[in-house]
Amino acid sequence: TGYISNFIVISLFSIIFGIPYPDFNVTINNNPYPEDIFIHSTGQDNQFMAILNPDLEVKWYIVSLNGKGWDFKVNNNDKITYFRKPSNSWTPSGGGLWYVMDQSMHEVDTLECVNDLEADYHDIQYTQDGGYILQAYGKQEIDLPQTEVIDTANVLILQEFDQNHNLIMEWRNFDHMDIQDYVDEMNLNSPYRHWMHGNSLEIDNDGNIFISNRTMSEIIKFDRQSGELIWRLGGPMNDFIFINDPLNGPNRQHDARRLENGNIMIFDNGDGRMPPLTRVVEYDIDETQMTATLVWEYSHPDGHVSLNQGCAQRLENQNTLISWGGVSGHGQIITEISYEQEILLELEYPSDNYSYKVRKSSWEFDVDLLEADLNLDYNIDILDIIAVVDFILSQEAPDPFILFKSDLNKTGEVDVSDVILILDIIL
């Protein structure tokens, strides 16, 4: 009971002196799948990395002042990964670093691109042998006959590394795709030719890779060894016949994933359609007959249109967790539905809080969640004060463990005010 009392005191101090976690509103909670929700929220002034438990209580959160938290998720190496993004604006060069956090809340690795490329924040995937794949952008000059200037086009680049951070594969879309195939879809008045916007990458069941290119409304699959394209789903160079889909494929989509049943599910933003329509779609893909049969789709009954971001995750019990991205007039909206499309969970954040991606996962920290207990002895005493003071004097940047344990007033920094709060608890 003493520990619970201490936790309550700390929480009250956080509310009074610091940056409280956004007060989201739960409108429906009807037995959703019982896993934690991993969510990074970004507003005008603050960013949060947070985990909500199945009861929708804030199980863990930290305030991020340095841009860390984008694509916050449990990766397929059973560690948490997230990106440090230098600004809230979308930039085609990325420019940050990936961080890997273990079950003790410590950052155990940082990941970056090589060959003078800067990593992009949209996705990271770990491979079965402990390597990982990152995404980056480059620029390339090209002389398009349709314009009177020497043009600059953005190039989408994937880099695969082994577990020792050695580059073992680099794929550049310009080496395998002809920009002339996409000229009719481009804005030739822009400063550069924006024809590639990769916002998800997936290691397919056959070991090859497919990526989502939002700009051209297509999913691109390529051979992981040769780099050659295998197919394109949707967009101006579509290779498939769409069956049972009156909209004939995705539009400005996100989060293309291969499901356990072999189908592909896509968060289809649809903000470029007339009229706009956002949906989550599941296609049965026949790569021999080159058909894509729509077998399941869902649009929100309130007609939410996702202007940016957004994702969908098929859960183990076949529920689907949906984050609706940027919906005009709303903060982040999260919905979970059954396969029969009954809404089981819906929550909405304040209007100035958004999230790029939301995931459910079964994952536990292997250290206690008692704030201020830095030495992990389930007790708050002078030893914890000494640990905080030592950290402050070190002038090191705080990792998630230090922030969660020491930043009691939730300002995103560890300073003397946190020492005072710990001292107040002890006294």
C-alpha positions in Angstrom: 0.0 0.0 0.0 3.0 2.3 0.7 4.1 1.9 -2.9 0.6 2.7 -4.2 0.5 5.8 -2.1 3.8 7.0 -3.4 2.7 6.4 -6.9 -0.5 8.5 -6.3 1.6 11.3 -4.8 3.9 11.3 -7.8 1.0 11.3 -10.2 -0.5 14.3 -8.4 2.8 16.2 -8.6 3.0 15.4 -12.3 -0.4 16.9 -12.9 0.3 20.0 -10.9 3.8 20.8 -12.1 4.5 19.0 -15.4 3.0 18.0 -18.7 0.1 15.6 -18.1 -0.7 12.9 -20.6 -3.5 13.9 -23.0 -6.9 13.3 -21.6 -8.3 11.1 -24.3 -12.0 10.3 -24.4 -13.3 6.7 -24.5 -16.6 6.5 -26.2 -16.9 2.7 -26.7 -15.2 -0.1 -24.7 -16.8 -3.4 -25.4 -14.4 -6.2 -24.8 -11.6 -5.4 -27.3 -8.6 -7.7 -27.7 -6.7 -7.6 -24.3 -3.3 -6.2 -25.3 -1.4 -3.0 -24.5 -1.7 -0.1 -27.0 1.6 1.5 -28.0 1.1 5.0 -29.2 3.2 8.1 -29.9 1.3 11.3 -29.7 2.5 14.6 -31.0 1.0 18.0 -30.5 2.0 21.6 -31.1 4.3 21.7 -28.0 4.7 18.2 -26.6 5.3 14.6 -27.7 4.6 11.5 -25.7 5.6 7.9 -25.9 3.0 5.9 -24.1 1.6 2.4 -23.4 -2.0 2.0 -22.4 -3.0 -1.2 -20.7 -6.1 -3.3 -21.7 -8.2 -1.2 -19.1 -7.1 1.9 -21.1 -5.1 3.2 -18.1 -1.8 4.9 -18.9 0.6 2.1 -17.9 3.8 4.0 -18.9 4.6 7.3 -20.6 7.4 9.8 -21.0 7.5 13.3 -22.4 9.8 13.7 -25.4 11.3 17.1 -26.1 13.8 16.0 -28.7 11.5 14.4 -31.3 11.9 10.8 -30.2 8.9 8.5 -30.6 7.8 8.3 -34.3 6.7 4.8 -35.3 6.8 3.7 -31.7 6.2 -0.1 -31.7 7.3 -3.5 -30.7 9.4 -4.7 -33.6 9.8 -8.4 -34.7 13.0 -8.7 -32.7 11.0 -8.4 -29.4 12.4 -4.9 -28.7 10.8 -1.5 -29.0 11.9 0.7 -31.9 11.2 4.4 -32.5 12.6 7.3 -34.5 14.0 10.6 -33.5 12.6 13.1 -36.0 14.1 16.6 -36.0 10.8 18.4 -36.7 7.1 17.7 -36.9 7.1 18.5 -40.6 7.3 15.8 -43.3 10.6 16.0 -45.1 11.7 13.7 -47.9 15.2 13.3 -46.3 14.2 12.1 -42.8 17.3 13.2 -41.0 17.1 11.4 -37.7 18.1 8.2 -36.0 16.3 5.0 -35.0 16.6 3.8 -31.4 16.1 0.4 -29.9 14.8 0.0 -26.4 15.0 -3.3 -24.4 12.7 -4.6 -21.7 14.7 -2.7 -19.0 13.7 0.7 -20.7 17.3 1.3 -21.8 18.3 2.3 -25.3 20.6 -0.6 -26.4 21.2 0.5 -30.0 21.0 3.3 -32.5 20.5 2.7 -36.2 21.3 4.9 -39.2 21.7 4.8 -42.9 25.1 4.9 -44.6 26.5 6.2 -47.9 25.7 9.8 -46.9 22.0 9.0 -46.6 19.7 10.0 -43.8 17.2 7.6 -42.4 13.5 8.2 -42.8 10.9 7.7 -40.0 8.1 5.9 -41.8 9.1 2.3 -41.1 11.8 -0.1 -39.8 11.6 -3.9 -40.0 13.9 -6.4 -38.3 14.9 -9.5 -40.3 14.8 -13.1 -39.0 18.6 -13.2 -38.6 18.8 -10.1 -36.4 19.4 -7.6 -39.2 17.2 -4.7 -40.1 15.9 -2.7 -43.1 15.8 1.1 -43.1 14.4 3.6 -45.6 16.0 6.8 -46.9 15.6 9.4 -49.7 18.1 10.8 -52.2 18.0 13.4 -55.0 18.8 12.8 -58.6 18.9 15.1 -61.6 17.0 14.1 -64.6 16.1 15.8 -67.9 12.3 15.4 -68.5 11.3 16.4 -72.0 8.0 17.7 -70.6 9.8 20.6 -68.8 12.3 23.3 -69.9 14.7 22.9 -66.9 16.9 20.2 -65.5 14.7 18.5 -63.0 15.4 17.1 -59.6 13.5 13.9 -58.6 13.4 12.2 -55.2 14.7 8.6 -55.0 13.4 6.1 -52.5 16.2 3.9 -51.1 16.1 0.9 -48.9 19.2 -0.3 -47.0 19.4 -3.7 -45.4 22.0 -4.3 -42.6 23.1 -7.5 -40.8 23.1 -7.7 -37.0 26.6 -6.1 -36.9 25.4 -3.0 -38.8 27.1 -4.0 -42.1 25.2 -2.9 -45.2 24.3 -6.0 -47.2 21.7 -4.7 -49.6 20.8 -1.3 -51.1 17.7 -0.8 -53.4 17.2 2.4 -55.3 13.9 2.7 -57.1 15.5 4.8 -59.9 17.6 1.8 -60.9 14.5 -0.3 -61.5 11.7 2.1 -62.4 11.2 4.6 -65.2 10.1 8.0 -64.0 8.5 8.6 -67.4 5.9 6.0 -66.5 4.6 8.4 -63.8 5.0 11.9 -65.5 1.2 12.2 -66.1 0.6 11.8 -62.4 3.2 14.4 -61.2 3.0 18.1 -60.5 5.5 19.5 -63.0 5.3 22.9 -61.3 6.8 21.7 -58.0 10.5 22.4 -57.2 11.3 18.7 -57.6 9.5 15.7 -59.1 7.8 14.1 -56.2 7.0 10.5 -57.4 8.0 8.4 -54.4 6.8 8.5 -50.8 7.5 5.2 -49.1 5.5 4.9 -45.9 5.6 1.1 -45.1 8.0 -1.7 -45.9 7.2 -5.4 -45.5 9.3 -8.6 -45.8 7.0 -10.9 -47.7 6.5 -14.6 -47.0 8.8 -15.5 -49.9 11.6 -13.3 -48.5 11.2 -10.5 -51.0 10.0 -7.0 -50.1 7.1 -4.8 -50.8 6.7 -1.2 -50.1 3.9 1.3 -50.1 4.3 4.3 -52.4 1.7 6.8 -51.3 2.4 9.4 -53.9 1.5 7.1 -56.8 -1.1 5.0 -54.9 0.8 1.8 -55.5 2.3 -1.2 -53.6 5.7 -2.2 -55.2 7.1 -5.7 -54.7 10.7 -6.3 -55.7 13.2 -9.2 -55.7 15.4 -8.9 -52.6 18.4 -10.3 -54.5 18.3 -8.7 -57.9 16.2 -5.6 -57.1 14.0 -6.2 -60.1 10.3 -5.4 -59.7 8.0 -8.4 -59.4 4.7 -6.5 -59.5 2.9 -3.2 -58.8 -0.5 -3.2 -57.1 -2.5 -0.1 -57.9 -1.4 3.2 -59.4 -0.6 4.1 -63.1 1.5 0.9 -63.6 -0.8 -1.5 -62.0 -0.2 -5.2 -62.8 -3.4 -6.6 -61.3 -7.0 -7.0 -62.2 -9.1 -5.9 -59.3 -12.1 -8.0 -58.5 -15.1 -7.0 -56.4 -13.5 -3.5 -55.8 -15.5 -0.7 -57.5 -12.7 1.7 -56.6 -10.1 -0.3 -58.4 -7.4 -0.3 -55.7 -5.9 1.9 -53.1 -5.5 5.7 -53.1 -2.7 7.5 -51.2 -2.5 4.6 -48.8 -0.4 3.6 -45.8 0.6 0.4 -43.9 0.4 -2.4 -46.5 0.9 -5.7 -44.6 0.8 -9.4 -45.5 -1.6 -11.2 -43.2 -1.3 -14.7 -41.7 -4.0 -15.9 -44.1 -1.9 -14.8 -47.1 -3.9 -11.7 -48.0 -2.7 -8.2 -48.0 -4.3 -5.5 -45.8 -3.9 -1.8 -46.6 -5.0 1.4 -44.8 -6.4 3.2 -47.8 -6.5 6.9 -47.1 -8.4 7.7 -50.2 -8.0 11.5 -49.7 -7.2 11.9 -53.4 -10.5 10.4 -54.5 -13.5 12.5 -55.6 -15.3 12.3 -53.3 -12.7 11.3 -50.6 -13.2 7.9 -48.9 -11.0 6.3 -46.3 -11.2 2.6 -45.8 -9.2 -0.5 -44.6 -9.1 -3.1 -47.4 -8.1 -6.7 -47.5 -7.2 -8.3 -50.8 -6.8 -11.9 -51.8 -3.7 -11.7 -54.0 -3.1 -14.2 -56.8 0.4 -13.6 -58.0 0.0 -16.2 -60.8 -3.2 -15.0 -62.3 -2.4 -11.4 -61.2 -5.8 -10.8 -59.6 -6.5 -8.8 -56.4 -9.9 -9.8 -55.0 -11.4 -7.5 -52.4 -12.6 -9.8 -49.6 -13.1 -7.3 -46.7 -13.3 -3.6 -46.3 -14.3 -1.1 -43.6 -15.0 2.6 -43.5 -15.9 4.4 -40.4 -19.7 5.0 -40.0 -19.0 8.7 -39.2 -17.2 9.1 -42.6 -13.8 9.9 -41.3 -11.4 10.9 -44.1 -7.7 10.5 -43.3 -5.7 13.3 -44.9 -2.4 11.9 -43.7 -0.9 9.1 -41.6 -3.1 6.2 -40.5 -2.6 2.5 -40.0 -4.4 -0.8 -39.5 -3.4 -4.0 -37.6 -5.1 -7.4 -37.8 -4.9 -8.8 -34.3 -4.7 -12.5 -33.3 -8.4 -12.9 -32.7 -9.1 -11.3 -36.2 -10.1 -8.0 -34.7 -8.7 -5.0 -36.6 -7.1 -2.0 -34.8 -7.4 1.2 -36.8 -5.7 4.5 -36.3 -7.4 7.1 -38.5 -4.5 9.5 -38.9 -5.2 13.1 -39.6 -9.0 13.6 -39.6 -10.0 17.3 -40.1 -11.5 18.7 -36.9 -10.4 15.8 -34.7 -7.4 14.6 -32.7 -6.2 11.1 -33.0 -9.1 8.6 -33.3 -8.4 4.9 -32.6 -11.0 2.2 -33.4 -11.0 -1.5 -32.9 -13.6 -3.6 -34.7 -14.4 -7.3 -34.9 -14.1 -9.1 -38.2 -17.9 -8.7 -38.5 -17.2 -4.9 -38.2 -18.8 -4.3 -34.8 -17.0 -1.4 -33.0 -15.5 -2.8 -29.8 -13.3 0.1 -28.9 -13.1 3.8 -29.8 -11.1 6.6 -28.2 -10.2 10.1 -29.3 -7.4 12.4 -28.3 -7.7 16.2 -28.0 -7.7 18.1 -31.3 -4.0 19.0 -31.1 -2.7 15.4 -30.6 -1.9 13.1 -33.5 -0.2 9.8 -34.0 1.5 8.4 -37.1 1.1 4.7 -36.1 -0.7 2.8 -33.3 -0.1 -0.9 -32.5 -1.3 -3.5 -30.0 1.3 -5.9 -28.5 1.9 -8.4 -25.7 5.1 -7.1 -24.2 6.2 -6.4 -20.7 9.1 -4.5 -19.1 11.3 -6.7 -16.9 11.7 -3.9 -14.4 9.2 -2.4 -11.9 7.0 0.5 -13.0 7.5 2.4 -9.7 8.5 5.9 -10.5 11.6 7.3 -8.6 12.8 3.7 -7.8 16.0 4.0 -9.8 17.9 1.2 -8.1 14.9 -1.1 -8.6 14.7 -2.3 -5.0 10.9 -1.5 -4.7 11.7 1.3 -2.3 12.2 5.1 -2.6 14.9 6.4 -0.4 18.2 8.4 -0.3 19.9 6.0 -2.7 17.4 7.0 -5.4 18.1 10.7 -4.8 21.9 10.0 -5.1 21.2 8.2 -8.4 19.3 11.2 -9.8 21.9 13.7 -8.6 24.6 11.6 -10.2 22.8 11.5 -13.5 22.2 15.3 -13.5 25.9 15.9 -12.8 26.8 13.5 -15.7 25.1 15.9 -18.1 24.1 12.9 -20.2 21.0 12.8 -22.3 18.2 10.8 -20.5 17.1 7.5 -22.0 13.6 6.2 -21.4 14.6 4.5 -18.2 15.9 7.7 -16.7 13.0 9.8 -18.0 10.3 7.4 -16.6 12.0 6.9 -13.3 13.4 10.4 -12.7 11.3 12.9 -14.6 8.6 13.0 -11.9 7.1 16.3 -12.9 6.9 15.2 -16.6 8.7 18.1 -18.1 10.8 16.0 -20.5 13.9 16.9 -18.5 15.6 15.7 -15.3 16.6 18.5 -13.0 16.7 19.6 -9.4 12.9 19.9 -9.3 12.7 16.2 -9.7 15.2 15.7 -6.8 12.9 17.9 -4.6 9.9 15.8 -5.5 11.7 12.6 -4.5 12.8 14.2 -1.3 9.2 15.2 -0.5 8.1 11.6 -1.0 10.7 10.3 1.3 9.9 12.9 4.0 
